[in-house]
Amino acid sequence: MRNSLLDGAAYSAMLGLTQNYVTPYALTMKATTQQIGLLTSVPYFTMAAAQFAAPALSERAGSRKGFILPMAVMHAVMWLPIILIPYLLHTHQVWWLIAFMTISTAFDAAVNPVWGSMMADLVPAQMRGRFFGWRNRITGLISGVFTYVSGGILQLLTGNTNLAFSIIFAGAIVSRLVSFYFLSRMYEPLGSVAEKKSYDSVLKIGRGLFSTNIGRFIMLCALMNFTTTIAGPFFSPYMLDDLKLSYIVYTVLNSVSILATVGSMTWWGKRMDRAGSMRVLKITSLFIPFVPIGWALSRSLWWLILMNLFSGFAWAGFQLSSSVFIFDASPRQNRTRYIALYNSLIFLGVAVGSLTGGIVAPLLPPFRGSYLLSIFMVSGLARLAVALFFLPRIREVRKVPEVKPEELLFSDFQAPWLKRAYGYMHEHLRRRKID
């Protein structure tokens, strides 16, 4: 578990350096709106396919680590051709970037279900909320720091963006190799190979998507990601092209969300261990739709900072609770396959959502002078529809006490003045009910 924290720290350094800067890298190559949509969607189609293949390939490797480690090395190596595009390829640069990012993300994605299965065996169920909350806080903090590093490099080398991106992506290679080192030192619990005869196929598991509790949960997450990424790829063009923000302001705005995520991870984790991951999932699923709607309401930088704080807070709870719920709800002998199906449908949702957004966004009537704001509104309303349809149909699988939403948010773990405020509110409402 300690090596997992160190692996996550190194991996998140790579994410911080790259995740918000691949689209700006494409923009330096004169990428169109449709190409930006493809840059997100095409790699995710391959990632979905990689998830399906991962369980069988890991069994052929003989162990989960025997599969994870080569994939991690290949993921690191694939950043090298991405660096070399501006220097060696003078035509169709965006298309080459899409191709290399597709291969790179496929190697990365194949690791996820196998790594998730191993971590579910390593971390006791009763402390998953706290452990993954703490791990995500560390990784989020480091990701935020390296997001600033990338933004600072781009700001300092504004006149030579090719060199700036080369330095950033070279740092990503080093970070991923450090991650590989700590992955290699992790202990792998036994059990997956011995239970091979009890495996169900991913396709057989997939038949229960609408008829089982875990199936409906997977559909909620997949469709929430689909509706989110209808707008997701276009926040960067909106900030850089429509609002004309500098790279440093763009970096600050993105890091606000990361800091909110970091600050609230352990807060959500404690509540999950107390009230169950499903309770947190339901609350945050109803918060998330209002993020893109908020972005469409004002161009004020201070308002956008506030919305990114809210976004980081909501997504921290959603991502943490959904990642823990899939561990809780999936049977151990088929956990790798359930995680593979879960991740595959999420990646497929991201791919189709990005592709849909790239096609639909230019066709929408402009909202407040921008078709990008129109797609933000569509995304928010679609997220709300998904949440309202699926949430009543999913139940908690752990035995946890019944906790009301207002108690979860405002009691026990809050500062004393918030406890007093909640007590006063509760007493006031009780008296009004009696009257």
C-alpha positions as CSV (number, residue, x, y, z in Angstrom):
1,M,0.0,0.0,0.0
2,R,2.9,2.3,0.7
3,N,4.4,1.6,-2.7
4,S,1.0,2.2,-4.2
5,L,1.0,5.7,-2.7
6,L,4.5,6.3,-4.2
7,D,3.4,4.9,-7.6
8,G,0.3,7.1,-7.6
9,A,2.5,10.2,-6.8
10,A,4.8,9.6,-9.7
11,Y,1.9,8.7,-12.1
12,S,0.0,11.9,-11.1
13,A,3.1,14.0,-11.8
14,M,2.8,12.7,-15.4
15,L,-0.9,13.5,-15.5
16,G,-0.3,17.0,-14.2
17,L,2.3,17.6,-16.8
18,T,0.1,16.4,-19.7
19,Q,-3.6,16.0,-19.1
20,N,-4.5,19.7,-19.6
21,Y,-1.9,20.3,-22.3
22,V,-2.5,17.8,-25.1
23,T,-5.3,19.9,-26.5
24,P,-3.2,23.2,-26.3
25,Y,-0.4,21.1,-28.0
26,A,-2.9,20.3,-30.8
27,L,-3.9,23.9,-31.0
28,T,-0.3,24.9,-31.8
29,M,-0.7,22.6,-34.8
30,K,-3.8,24.5,-35.9
31,A,-6.2,21.7,-34.9
32,T,-9.9,22.3,-35.9
33,T,-12.8,21.8,-33.5
34,Q,-13.6,18.5,-35.1
35,Q,-10.0,17.3,-34.7
36,I,-10.0,18.3,-31.0
37,G,-13.1,16.1,-30.6
38,L,-11.4,13.3,-32.4
39,L,-8.2,13.8,-30.2
40,T,-10.4,12.9,-27.2
41,S,-12.7,10.4,-28.8
42,V,-10.5,8.1,-30.9
43,P,-8.0,7.2,-28.2
44,Y,-10.9,6.3,-25.9
45,F,-12.4,3.8,-28.4
46,T,-9.1,2.0,-28.3
47,M,-9.0,2.3,-24.5
48,A,-12.4,0.6,-24.3
49,A,-11.2,-2.3,-26.5
50,A,-8.0,-2.6,-24.4
51,Q,-10.1,-3.0,-21.2
52,F,-12.0,-5.9,-22.7
53,A,-8.7,-7.6,-23.7
54,A,-6.9,-7.0,-20.4
55,P,-8.3,-9.8,-18.2
56,A,-7.4,-12.5,-20.7
57,L,-4.0,-11.0,-21.5
58,S,-3.2,-10.8,-17.8
59,E,-4.0,-14.5,-17.3
60,R,-1.7,-15.4,-20.2
61,A,1.1,-13.3,-18.5
62,G,0.7,-15.6,-15.4
63,S,0.3,-12.8,-12.9
64,R,-1.2,-9.4,-12.6
65,K,2.2,-7.6,-12.1
66,G,3.6,-9.6,-15.0
67,F,1.0,-7.8,-17.2
68,I,1.0,-4.4,-15.5
69,L,4.8,-3.7,-15.7
70,P,5.3,-4.1,-19.5
71,M,2.2,-2.0,-20.2
72,A,3.6,0.8,-17.9
73,V,6.9,0.8,-19.7
74,M,5.3,1.0,-23.2
75,H,3.0,3.9,-21.9
76,A,6.1,5.8,-20.9
77,V,7.9,5.1,-24.2
78,M,5.0,6.3,-26.4
79,W,5.5,10.0,-25.2
80,L,8.7,10.1,-27.3
81,P,7.1,10.0,-30.7
82,I,4.6,12.6,-29.5
83,I,7.5,14.9,-28.6
84,L,9.1,14.4,-32.0
85,I,6.0,15.3,-34.1
86,P,6.9,19.0,-34.7
87,Y,10.5,18.2,-35.5
88,L,10.1,15.2,-37.8
89,L,6.6,15.4,-39.3
90,H,5.8,18.5,-41.2
91,T,2.4,17.6,-42.6
92,H,-0.8,16.1,-41.0
93,Q,0.7,16.8,-37.5
94,V,-2.7,16.7,-35.7
95,W,-3.5,13.3,-37.3
96,W,-0.1,11.9,-36.1
97,L,-0.8,13.3,-32.7
98,I,-4.2,11.5,-32.6
99,A,-2.5,8.2,-33.7
100,F,0.2,8.3,-31.1
101,M,-2.1,9.4,-28.3
102,T,-4.4,6.5,-29.3
103,I,-1.6,3.9,-28.9
104,S,-0.3,5.5,-25.7
105,T,-3.6,5.6,-23.9
106,A,-4.4,2.0,-24.9
107,F,-1.3,0.8,-23.1
108,D,-2.3,2.9,-20.1
109,A,-5.9,1.8,-20.1
110,A,-5.1,-1.9,-20.2
111,V,-3.5,-1.6,-16.8
112,N,-6.6,-0.3,-15.1
113,P,-8.8,-3.4,-14.4
114,V,-5.8,-5.6,-13.5
115,W,-4.4,-2.9,-11.1
116,G,-7.9,-2.4,-9.7
117,S,-8.3,-6.1,-9.0
118,M,-5.0,-6.2,-7.2
119,M,-5.7,-3.1,-5.1
120,A,-9.2,-4.4,-4.1
121,D,-7.4,-7.5,-2.6
122,L,-4.7,-5.3,-0.9
123,V,-7.0,-2.7,0.8
124,P,-9.4,-3.9,3.5
125,A,-13.1,-3.1,2.7
126,Q,-13.7,-1.2,5.9
127,M,-10.9,1.4,5.1
128,R,-11.2,1.8,1.4
129,G,-12.9,5.2,1.6
130,R,-10.1,6.6,3.9
131,F,-7.2,4.9,2.0
132,F,-8.3,5.9,-1.5
133,G,-9.4,9.3,-0.2
134,W,-5.9,9.8,1.2
135,R,-4.2,8.4,-1.9
136,N,-6.3,10.6,-4.2
137,R,-5.5,13.6,-2.1
138,I,-1.8,13.0,-2.5
139,T,-2.0,12.3,-6.2
140,G,-4.3,15.3,-6.7
141,L,-2.0,17.6,-4.9
142,I,1.0,16.5,-7.0
143,S,-1.0,16.6,-10.2
144,G,-1.9,20.2,-9.3
145,V,1.7,21.2,-8.6
146,F,2.9,19.8,-11.9
147,T,0.0,21.4,-13.8
148,Y,1.5,24.7,-12.5
149,V,4.9,23.5,-13.7
150,S,3.6,22.9,-17.2
151,G,1.8,26.3,-17.3
152,G,5.0,28.0,-16.0
153,I,7.1,26.4,-18.7
154,L,4.7,27.4,-21.4
155,Q,4.5,31.0,-20.1
156,L,8.3,31.3,-19.9
157,L,8.8,29.8,-23.4
158,T,5.8,31.5,-25.1
159,G,7.9,32.3,-28.1
160,N,9.1,28.6,-28.5
161,T,6.1,26.4,-27.7
162,N,7.7,23.3,-29.4
163,L,10.6,23.4,-26.9
164,A,8.2,24.0,-24.0
165,F,6.1,21.0,-24.9
166,S,9.2,18.9,-25.5
167,I,10.3,19.6,-21.9
168,I,6.9,18.9,-20.5
169,F,6.4,15.6,-22.2
170,A,10.0,14.5,-21.4
171,G,9.1,15.1,-17.8
172,A,6.1,12.8,-18.4
173,I,8.4,10.0,-19.5
174,V,10.6,10.3,-16.4
175,S,7.5,10.4,-14.1
176,R,6.0,7.3,-15.7
177,L,9.2,5.3,-15.3
178,V,9.4,6.3,-11.7
179,S,5.8,5.0,-11.4
180,F,6.9,1.8,-13.0
181,Y,9.7,1.4,-10.4
182,F,7.3,1.6,-7.4
183,L,4.8,-0.7,-9.2
184,S,7.5,-3.3,-9.5
185,R,8.0,-3.2,-5.7
186,M,4.4,-3.8,-4.9
187,Y,3.2,-7.1,-3.3
188,E,0.7,-9.0,-5.4
189,P,-1.9,-11.0,-3.4
190,L,-2.5,-14.6,-4.7
191,G,-5.8,-15.9,-5.9
192,S,-6.7,-14.8,-9.3
193,V,-5.1,-17.7,-11.2
194,A,-6.4,-20.3,-8.8
195,E,-10.0,-19.2,-9.3
196,K,-9.8,-19.3,-13.1
197,K,-12.6,-21.9,-13.5
198,S,-15.1,-19.7,-11.8
199,Y,-14.7,-16.8,-14.3
200,D,-17.5,-15.5,-16.3
201,S,-16.9,-13.8,-19.6
202,V,-17.1,-10.0,-19.9
203,L,-19.9,-10.4,-22.5
204,K,-21.9,-12.7,-20.1
205,I,-21.5,-10.1,-17.3
206,G,-22.6,-7.4,-19.8
207,R,-26.0,-9.0,-20.3
208,G,-27.0,-7.9,-16.8
209,L,-26.4,-4.2,-17.3
210,F,-30.0,-3.2,-17.0
211,S,-31.3,-6.1,-14.8
212,T,-28.7,-6.1,-12.0
213,N,-27.7,-3.6,-9.3
214,I,-24.1,-3.4,-10.4
215,G,-25.1,-3.3,-14.0
216,R,-27.3,-0.2,-13.5
217,F,-24.4,1.4,-11.5
218,I,-22.1,0.8,-14.4
219,M,-24.6,2.3,-16.8
220,L,-25.0,5.4,-14.6
221,C,-21.2,6.0,-14.6
222,A,-20.9,5.3,-18.4
223,L,-23.7,7.7,-19.3
224,M,-22.6,10.3,-16.8
225,N,-19.2,10.3,-18.5
226,F,-20.8,10.3,-22.0
227,T,-22.9,13.4,-21.1
228,T,-19.9,15.0,-19.5
229,T,-17.5,14.6,-22.4
230,I,-20.1,16.0,-24.8
231,A,-18.7,19.3,-23.5
232,G,-15.4,18.2,-21.9
233,P,-13.0,18.8,-24.8
234,F,-14.3,22.3,-25.4
235,F,-13.5,24.0,-22.1
236,S,-9.9,24.5,-23.2
237,P,-10.8,26.1,-26.5
238,Y,-13.4,28.2,-24.7
239,M,-10.8,29.5,-22.2
240,L,-8.0,30.0,-24.7
241,D,-9.8,31.1,-27.9
242,D,-13.1,32.7,-26.7
243,L,-12.0,34.2,-23.4
244,K,-8.4,34.8,-24.6
245,L,-6.9,33.7,-21.3
246,S,-3.1,33.5,-21.0
247,Y,-1.5,30.2,-20.4
248,I,-0.8,31.1,-16.7
249,V,-4.5,32.1,-16.1
250,Y,-5.6,29.0,-17.9
251,T,-3.3,27.0,-15.6
252,V,-4.6,28.7,-12.5
253,L,-8.2,28.1,-13.5
254,N,-7.6,24.4,-14.1
255,S,-5.6,24.0,-10.9
256,V,-8.5,25.5,-8.8
257,S,-10.5,22.4,-9.6
258,I,-7.6,20.2,-8.7
259,L,-7.1,21.9,-5.4
260,A,-10.8,21.6,-4.6
261,T,-10.6,17.9,-5.4
262,V,-7.5,17.4,-3.3
263,G,-9.0,19.3,-0.3
264,S,-12.2,17.3,-0.3
265,M,-11.0,13.7,-1.0
266,T,-10.5,12.7,2.6
267,W,-13.6,14.6,3.6
268,W,-15.7,12.4,1.2
269,G,-13.7,9.3,2.1
270,K,-14.6,9.5,5.8
271,R,-18.3,9.9,4.9
272,M,-18.1,6.9,2.6
273,D,-16.8,4.7,5.4
274,R,-19.6,5.9,7.6
275,A,-22.6,6.0,5.3
276,G,-21.5,3.9,2.3
277,S,-20.3,4.9,-1.2
278,M,-23.8,4.9,-2.7
279,R,-25.0,7.7,-0.5
280,V,-22.0,9.9,-1.6
281,L,-22.6,8.8,-5.2
282,K,-26.2,9.9,-5.2
283,I,-25.4,13.3,-3.7
284,T,-22.5,14.1,-6.0
285,S,-24.4,12.8,-9.1
286,L,-27.0,15.6,-8.5
287,F,-24.2,18.2,-8.0
288,I,-22.3,17.5,-11.3
289,P,-25.0,18.6,-13.8
290,F,-24.8,22.2,-12.5
291,V,-21.1,22.6,-13.3
292,P,-21.4,23.2,-17.1
293,I,-24.6,25.1,-16.7
294,G,-22.8,27.4,-14.3
295,W,-20.0,27.9,-16.9
296,A,-22.6,29.1,-19.4
297,L,-24.1,31.7,-17.1
298,S,-21.2,34.1,-16.8
299,R,-17.8,35.0,-18.3
300,S,-16.5,36.5,-15.1
301,L,-13.2,35.0,-14.1
302,W,-14.2,35.0,-10.4
303,W,-17.4,33.1,-11.3
304,L,-15.5,30.5,-13.3
305,I,-13.1,30.1,-10.4
306,L,-16.1,29.5,-8.1
307,M,-17.6,27.0,-10.5
308,N,-14.3,25.1,-10.7
309,L,-14.1,24.9,-6.9
310,F,-17.6,23.4,-7.0
311,S,-16.7,21.1,-9.8
312,G,-13.6,19.7,-8.0
313,F,-15.7,19.2,-4.8
314,A,-18.4,17.3,-6.7
315,W,-16.2,15.2,-8.9
316,A,-14.0,14.2,-6.0
317,G,-17.0,12.6,-4.3
318,F,-18.3,11.0,-7.5
319,Q,-15.0,9.5,-8.6
320,L,-14.0,8.3,-5.2
321,S,-17.4,6.7,-4.4
322,S,-17.8,5.1,-7.9
323,S,-14.3,3.6,-7.7
324,V,-15.0,2.1,-4.3
325,F,-18.5,0.9,-5.1
326,I,-17.2,-1.2,-8.0
327,F,-14.8,-2.9,-5.6
328,D,-17.6,-3.5,-3.0
329,A,-20.3,-4.7,-5.5
330,S,-18.2,-7.0,-7.7
331,P,-17.6,-10.6,-6.7
332,R,-13.9,-11.3,-6.1
333,Q,-13.5,-14.1,-8.6
334,N,-14.8,-11.9,-11.4
335,R,-13.6,-8.5,-10.2
336,T,-11.1,-7.9,-12.9
337,R,-13.8,-8.5,-15.5
338,Y,-16.3,-6.3,-13.8
339,I,-13.8,-3.5,-13.6
340,A,-12.9,-4.1,-17.2
341,L,-16.5,-3.8,-18.3
342,Y,-17.0,-0.8,-16.0
343,N,-13.9,1.0,-17.5
344,S,-14.7,-0.1,-21.0
345,L,-18.1,1.4,-21.0
346,I,-16.8,4.6,-19.3
347,F,-14.1,5.0,-22.0
348,L,-16.7,4.2,-24.7
349,G,-19.0,6.8,-23.2
350,V,-16.1,9.3,-23.2
351,A,-15.3,8.5,-26.8
352,V,-18.8,8.7,-28.1
353,G,-19.4,11.8,-26.0
354,S,-16.4,13.7,-27.4
355,L,-17.2,12.7,-30.9
356,T,-20.8,13.7,-30.5
357,G,-19.8,17.1,-29.0
358,G,-17.4,17.7,-31.9
359,I,-20.1,17.1,-34.4
360,V,-23.1,18.7,-32.7
361,A,-21.4,21.8,-31.1
362,P,-21.0,23.8,-34.3
363,L,-24.6,23.0,-35.3
364,L,-26.2,24.4,-32.2
365,P,-27.6,28.0,-32.0
366,P,-25.2,30.2,-30.1
367,F,-26.0,30.8,-26.4
368,R,-24.8,34.2,-25.2
369,G,-22.8,34.6,-28.4
370,S,-21.0,31.2,-28.4
371,Y,-21.9,27.7,-29.6
372,L,-19.5,26.3,-27.0
373,L,-21.8,27.7,-24.2
374,S,-24.7,25.9,-26.0
375,I,-23.0,22.6,-25.7
376,F,-22.2,23.3,-22.1
377,M,-26.0,23.7,-21.4
378,V,-26.8,20.5,-23.4
379,S,-24.2,18.6,-21.4
380,G,-25.6,19.8,-18.0
381,L,-29.2,19.0,-18.8
382,A,-28.2,15.5,-20.1
383,R,-26.2,14.8,-16.9
384,L,-29.2,15.7,-14.8
385,A,-31.5,13.4,-16.8
386,V,-29.1,10.4,-16.4
387,A,-28.8,11.0,-12.6
388,L,-32.6,11.3,-12.1
389,F,-33.3,8.1,-14.1
390,F,-30.6,5.7,-12.6
391,L,-30.1,6.8,-9.0
392,P,-33.5,5.5,-7.6
393,R,-32.7,2.1,-9.2
394,I,-29.3,1.5,-7.5
395,R,-28.9,0.3,-3.8
396,E,-26.0,0.1,-1.4
397,V,-24.4,-3.3,-1.1
398,R,-22.7,-2.7,2.3
399,K,-24.5,-2.7,5.6
400,V,-24.3,0.9,6.7
401,P,-26.5,3.1,9.0
402,E,-29.2,5.2,7.3
403,V,-27.9,8.8,7.0
404,K,-29.8,11.7,5.6
405,P,-28.1,13.9,3.0
406,E,-28.1,16.9,5.3
407,E,-26.6,14.9,8.1
408,L,-23.9,13.5,5.8
409,L,-22.9,17.0,4.6
410,F,-23.2,19.0,7.8
411,S,-22.8,16.8,10.9
412,D,-20.1,15.1,12.8
413,F,-17.1,15.9,10.7
414,Q,-17.7,19.6,10.4
415,A,-16.3,22.6,12.4
416,P,-18.2,23.3,15.7
417,W,-19.9,26.4,14.3
418,L,-21.3,24.4,11.4
419,K,-22.5,21.7,13.9
420,R,-24.3,24.4,15.9
421,A,-25.8,25.9,12.8
422,Y,-27.1,22.5,11.7
423,G,-28.5,21.9,15.2
424,Y,-30.3,25.2,15.2
425,M,-31.7,24.6,11.8
426,H,-32.9,21.1,12.8
427,E,-34.6,22.4,16.0
428,H,-36.2,25.3,14.1
429,L,-37.7,22.9,11.5
430,R,-38.8,20.5,14.2
431,R,-40.7,23.3,16.0
432,R,-42.4,24.4,12.8
433,K,-43.5,20.9,12.1
434,I,-45.0,20.7,15.6
435,D,-46.8,24.1,15.1
